[in-house]
Amino acid sequence: MLGLIRSAGKAALCLVLAGLLYACGGGSDSVVSSQSLPTGEIEATIEVHADPEQGSAHASVQLLRPPASRDDDYYDGDDYVELGDGDDLWFTTGVNLREEVLGSDWFEALSELTHSQRLLEGDYRYRRSYIFSGLVPERVYYNGHLDNVPDGARYTVSLLRDGAAEALESTVVMPRAFQLLSPLANQTLSRSSDPVQLEWLPVEEGVTIEVDVTTTCTNNSDYQYRTSVDDDSGSLQIEAGAIDDERLLGTCDTTLTLVKLRAGQLDSAYAGGSISARQVQAVTFTTVD
């Protein structure tokens, strides 16, 4: 009987410890302050998306502390970096803010900048904590948009820091707006026997083409096909049967999304990461067996 009690006690202790590890780290993500980190221990993933219909662009930034900078061994989640006092991310067209703002008191001058600059704001994701009652931040992303931007603009995302190395020169040029000429929304294609012919204009150098084809049918089945090419030729053919699957039955809605992707130059002050720009067009058409 005493052995059973001891076994039960050990099992309960293991459950408590497992809960503590999950709540404090373990397999979950967490948020850490930038104030304890040099810029060389922060990785940045920056994505800029165009909205040609609205004439705007949206930036999303994810800052992470790389695993090599951590002090613990058991933790396998991601450390999302929250910007502390004096640290800001700015999204601009053209040059970095140090070149844009003249004078020594440039922090005060930021409030007078035009519509071509935008301070990125934190967007938090939360999880329930088993130690502290309520929710705790698990992830943070920095987002913002610019209106009335020219087609094919050059964008800069600048990390401004008070008392630490700055990262001012993360830049990328947006691919130009384009028109998807084929397939057409009123087309009906056979998934098994018809190739899907893609055509678009204009073409340009230095971009990667990514294609996503998602088919959804009335029997609640769906199938996704993806492909990419490293050059922009203005046309691409998907072979007959490539978008078909045995689960798809009858008449279905198929959405084709074409992305023009251009990689930019991330500021070398970061530990690593990437910056890219995306221009997107999509069309939905009908497919049958």
Steps between C-alpha positions, in 0.01 A plus 500: 500500500783735588660422163179592319482830688862577413437414133192719491695782664779472244248500215330810637837672540591414140172650379563818697856529366380439146246778542767733634732426209224562249392823669854632537638375172531137399308477176341846502607836366571805718563875478828660611594867519738658251659702781705199609613412147757653267385529138751231405292250701172573318377333182254690280250365247343789308223460241352783294173441311349727236130582460489656151123558510537719810839642401645389832767272644506302824808399700517216752811445713587206723797540736645189665783421737694216330546173695876554528438809716296315766632391838282187536521160331150354547308784337391428142253782436569833330592820683312791339664836564287783637638849440568684823514874571716684249481220239271549198440350156420740215364413157589751228527557127844615393794556730538402864380735772848615601540648153141627492508683834748785530633647821617352828158477668368250246272318749287815526507547123345156439156636590521744210569244229271471197273216389801317350602377849310282747585378850433125521278389789514176695232236445502242782392135517418365847482164676351400834753463780467222760720690743363854466125537476396638164675534168867569434653623172644217293584671168527854368504625141550859385265626229424821312396631161570790268241663273540664159822319416638491142508175302831316537609713797813437704422434868720529804434357848720666762561386858580811705657439840592728787830378637555198275611431145232590245389312187396772257557346157262207446372575150298334223344610171139396447424307180284703265124453491396246236188363333416130500373431146442123519322302633175701498231503766234370255708200388416136573792254490533129555731424789607167348536581129551878455827681564472834679660776293616807695576829328569842650643843416734677544811289559805619690842383609610402848178338623392147588157372394301300757171332407242354738193314366234405757192301402194465726202277417143470630584167671732700734811361334789726406842475339793741471767509230807724516785576263760772443748618236804722538434731205208711375419400141136608501366146454492163675317176428379257766477151356165321471426301816736700723212673681287182518455268797283192556313678780375774265159420351285680243486875450734695728629853560870540426695809610835573338729747676811634326765678707791705370767487771815710522768451765657812649808585705475458877709735715822326605459611863246220554606146590320379188163481329351633177298778338272440201223668302192336349259605226196268474215428257236227526212357294229244579365276223305175467650152469336165432614139500 
